[in-house]
Amino acid sequence: MVGFGTGEGVAAVVSGEAEGERARGIPRAVGWTLAAFAAASVLFSGAFPPFANPNELSRYEAVVAAWDRGTFAIDEVIPVLGDHEDKSLSGGKTYSNKAPGLAFAALPVYALLRIALPAPQSAAAPILWILRVLTVTLVCAIALARLARRLAAGPRPETAPLIVAAVALGTPYLFFARSFFAHAWTAALLFLSWDAILASENGCRRRGAGLFAALALAGFLAGWAAISEYTVAPVAGLLALRAVLGPQRRRIARLLAFVAGAAIPLAKLAFYDAMCFGSPWVLSSAREAYPSYSRLAGSGLFGFGLPSPSVALDYLFHPARGIVLFSPFLLFAIPGFVRWWKSGGGDGDGERATRADCGLALAATVLFFVLMCGYPNWHGGWSLGNRYLLPVLFFPALAIPYALDSPRSRGFFGAAVVLSAATHLLLTASWPYFPDNVPWPAATGSRWFLERGWTAPSLLDAFPGGGWAALAMTCAAAAVAVTLALRAAEGSSPAPGPPLVVVALLGLVPLLALVVSAPELDFGGRLWRASVFGAYSGRDPERRELRAVAESAATPQQQRMAIGAWRAYGPR
């Protein structure tokens, strides 16, 4: 026994208090990350009137038409909320061309909101902002909280806050969780499905109906993800396989419970397709109204061909989209998967479950990446980062703790998180939709817009300097969150890691250098930037920026481009 009067006893008490302080630091750091995520998601509307993103607008119109008009046909809503190219045609009527899962989930929320709020008269109506917060943002926040809980119960709990901060603030999840897109929503549903599978396996020890209820919930969430974004159907299938490959007990019953849960959203999709497109087997993408989308959907298998190595390289390294450039912390998943697999080398249920989880996460990440490399429109048009790869974001994140086994690895990972978070906070500070001909958009786009006073619309815009105040609040919360996460990641290792100041500088200096010496855009990129600024910022009604770029046209092709841009975006 260690006596309190001895030196060893005092050291033990001090050590125990330090451990307790570190344990308390984990939820504190996670709490600040969730606060920063909430600030970015709630303070900023995600809308840029008079612009309305077709991807969001198409879904909003489906929800509004279904409740206010009693039909999923959006013909009567388009004149109110706006026209766009994301439409399908069937039986002489117009529908959203999107997978309907997110619209299905939003419909009851919209119905409740309509009790107190009027129908929207524009795509920037407050009811649509609240609808997005109570569907996409809420589910995305829940997924982050569950990720933190799972990581805190994993092999290196001290790294949980830093990994959660990386996912929440250092990826396009930061923006698409405050948008009515399905990418972040689907990522959250897939992770929560896996989380429910793990809950069912913990329930094996308790027995009872809770075990099958958790598996049914897992199937329900995976199925809902699949009807929200069709491309994740193979990942939903992997989750079904994972539901079976846990403990060696009642596997058939486990599979049936999962399938029963998944059958509910799949039945809703079949009914929707039969009602709108004449058959439960005909998807909205088969009835594309926009000619180029129709040609794309009609090629290969639903628009997908063989995986392309050049697309794979673009996904990873393209200066307008590259994962390695925008979220370099994800590289730590590579050694993480190797060590995760090795950690499950025993024969017990726990070891088999470890291998099953690692296999699921690795298979989901690789399979989905390879699948999306077969999509010719890989860049996603006007977009923030790699939105098409976002649905599997949580799975490589689960592997990262296994790679952070030393103070040095945690230091380099922390620097990568600082770089990723700073990059995405800058990218979302103003106009966020960049085409793939605008490389290094944080420097060549966001910085340029902010220099001219254009901040992302926020709830504080009614006050002088409100947009800047909202940005300052979000960045301050993010800075506190990352700082606390870096401190928590120091853990109890006796070997000192790099100082926090060094970690922060390693992350910030590359971005600052890029911003200070931003490369000059080509003529098309400068023309696009000036056009967007003039048309949607409200700060250049005379289109001076657009005129300056147009007058610099030096070739006949550039002159034609300038004339087209002036006709489309010039003063009205």
Summary of the structure (lengths in Angstrom):
residues: 572
radius of gyration: 24.7
end to end distance: 84.2
largest distance: 88.8
contacts: 2028
relative contact order: 0.11
helix: 67%
strand: 3%
